[in-house]
């Protein structure tokens, strides 16, 4: 195992909570432990912000050696958090976040909504007055596939403004609490098989 760096990079975290390639759900203790290392956390932040990163790019951005970054990138891949992005040139290998299956994302969202929301309903009378209300809204939009992705990107952009607070508690207001933010955009497909199908 390579020597650990003598400093932890102080650069501002770039973690977007709702990145396009969501973090894989941690399903075992070893995979969870892999995320606790400061270099690996910084690498994940960087990949989320940029999309793809090589060990050389990570070294330049984070101030560590290329060899150290390469080692920790491989460890993140080993535990299923990232994967090769393709387009390798010799020893230059770009990495990206591993895409979580849509079914897993849906299950995770339902768990957050069902368990977290029901718990809030049970306990909200015990909360301070300012935390006894939630914000909920819904609508039906007529969108093209490209517009659907555009709306999703805009929602992510708003949420990402507050994402650093997850890993940087010092950025949170004194009265901040964890808040579940769930957004789901999906086409309302016709129920009659004879109806016109949406354009592909």
C-alpha positions in Angstrom: 0.0 0.0 0.0 1.5 3.4 -0.9 2.4 5.9 1.8 -0.4 8.2 2.9 -0.1 11.9 2.1 1.0 14.1 5.0 -1.8 16.6 4.2 -5.4 16.6 3.4 -6.4 18.8 0.6 -8.5 21.7 1.8 -10.1 22.6 -1.5 -13.9 23.1 -1.5 -15.9 19.9 -2.0 -17.6 19.6 -5.3 -20.1 16.9 -4.3 -23.4 17.2 -6.3 -26.1 15.4 -4.4 -28.1 14.7 -7.5 -25.3 14.0 -10.0 -26.2 12.5 -13.4 -24.4 9.3 -12.4 -25.7 8.7 -8.9 -23.5 7.1 -6.4 -23.9 3.3 -6.1 -25.8 2.3 -3.1 -23.3 1.0 -0.5 -24.4 -2.6 0.2 -21.5 -3.9 2.4 -19.2 -2.8 5.1 -16.0 -2.9 3.0 -17.6 -0.8 0.3 -18.7 1.8 2.9 -15.2 1.8 4.5 -13.7 2.6 1.1 -15.5 5.9 1.1 -14.1 7.1 4.4 -10.5 7.7 3.1 -9.9 11.4 2.5 -8.2 10.9 -0.8 -11.0 8.7 -2.1 -13.6 11.1 -1.0 -11.8 13.9 -2.8 -11.5 11.7 -5.9 -15.2 11.0 -5.9 -16.0 14.7 -5.5 -13.8 15.5 -8.5 -15.3 12.8 -10.7 -18.8 13.9 -9.8 -17.9 17.5 -10.8 -16.1 16.7 -14.0 -17.7 13.5 -15.2 -14.4 11.7 -16.0 -11.0 12.0 -14.4 -7.6 10.4 -15.0 -5.0 9.8 -12.3 -2.9 12.6 -13.8 -5.7 15.1 -13.8 -6.6 14.1 -10.2 -3.0 14.5 -9.1 -2.8 18.0 -10.6 -6.1 19.1 -9.1 -5.8 17.6 -5.6 -2.1 18.1 -5.1 -1.2 14.4 -4.6 1.1 12.2 -6.7 -0.3 10.5 -9.8 0.7 7.1 -8.3 -1.3 7.7 -5.1 -4.4 8.8 -7.1 -4.1 5.8 -9.4 -4.0 3.5 -6.5 -7.1 5.0 -4.8 -9.0 5.1 -8.1 -8.4 1.4 -8.5 -9.6 0.8 -5.0 -12.8 2.8 -5.7 -13.3 0.7 -8.8 -12.7 -2.5 -6.8 -15.6 -1.7 -4.4 -17.9 -0.7 -7.2 -18.0 3.0 -6.9 -16.4 3.9 -10.2 -15.6 2.2 -13.5 -13.4 2.8 -16.6 -15.0 5.3 -18.9 -13.3 3.9 -22.0 -11.0 5.8 -24.4 -7.8 4.7 -22.6 -4.6 5.9 -24.2 -1.7 3.7 -23.1 -1.6 4.1 -19.3 -3.9 7.1 -19.3 -7.2 5.7 -18.1 -10.3 7.9 -17.5 -12.7 6.9 -14.7 -16.3 7.8 -14.2 -18.9 7.1 -11.5 -20.6 3.7 -11.9 -24.2 4.2 -13.0 -26.7 2.8 -10.5 -29.4 0.7 -12.1 -32.7 2.5 -12.5 -34.5 -0.1 -10.3 -32.1 0.5 -7.5 -32.6 4.3 -7.7 -36.3 3.8 -7.7 -36.2 1.5 -4.7 -33.9 4.0 -2.8 -36.3 6.9 -3.6 -39.3 4.9 -2.4 -37.4 3.9 0.8 -36.6 7.6 1.5 -40.1 8.7 0.8 -42.0 5.9 2.6 -39.8 5.5 5.7 -38.6 9.1 6.1 -42.0 10.7 5.3 -44.0 8.4 7.6 -41.5 9.0 10.4 -41.9 12.8 9.9 -45.7 12.5 10.0 -45.4 10.6 13.3 -43.0 13.0 14.9 -43.7 16.4 13.5 -45.9 17.4 16.4 -42.8 17.1 18.6 -40.7 19.3 16.2 -40.3 23.0 16.5 -43.0 25.0 14.8 -40.8 25.9 11.8 -40.2 22.2 11.1 -43.9 21.1 11.2 -44.6 21.9 7.6 -43.2 20.4 4.4 -43.1 21.6 0.8 -44.9 19.5 -1.8 -45.8 20.3 -5.4 -46.7 18.4 -8.6 -47.8 19.2 -12.1 -48.1 17.6 -15.5 -45.9 19.0 -18.2 -45.8 18.4 -21.9 -42.1 17.9 -22.7 -39.9 16.4 -25.4 -37.3 13.8 -24.3 -34.6 16.6 -24.5 -36.7 19.0 -22.5 -37.3 16.3 -19.8 -33.5 16.0 -19.4 -33.2 19.8 -19.4 -35.7 20.2 -16.6 -33.9 17.4 -14.6 -30.6 19.2 -15.1 -32.1 22.4 -13.8 -33.5 20.7 -10.7 -30.1 19.1 -10.1 -28.4 22.5 -10.4 -30.6 24.0 -7.7 -30.1 21.0 -5.3 -26.3 21.0 -6.0 -26.0 24.5 -4.6 -26.5 22.9 -1.1 -24.7 19.6 -1.7 -21.4 20.6 -0.1 -23.1 20.8 3.3 -23.3 17.0 3.4 -19.5 16.6 3.8 -18.8 20.1 5.1 -20.8 20.7 8.3 -19.2 24.1 8.8 -21.2 25.4 5.8 -24.6 24.5 7.4 -26.7 27.2 9.0 -27.1 26.6 12.8 -30.7 25.6 12.4 -30.2 23.2 9.4 -31.5 19.7 9.5 -31.3 16.9 6.9 -34.1 17.3 4.4 -35.2 14.6 1.9 -35.5 16.1 -1.6 -37.1 13.8 -4.1 -37.8 14.6 -7.7 -39.1 12.1 -10.3 -39.9 12.9 -13.9 -41.5 10.2 -16.1 -43.8 10.0 -19.1 -47.5 9.3 -18.6 -47.8 6.4 -21.0 -51.2 5.7 -22.5 -53.2 2.9 -20.9 -54.9 1.7 -24.1 -52.6 -0.3 -26.2 -54.3 1.1 -29.3 -53.4 4.7 -28.3 -50.6 6.4 -30.1 -47.2 5.5 -28.7 -44.8 8.3 -27.7 -42.1 9.1 -30.3 -38.8 7.4 -29.6 
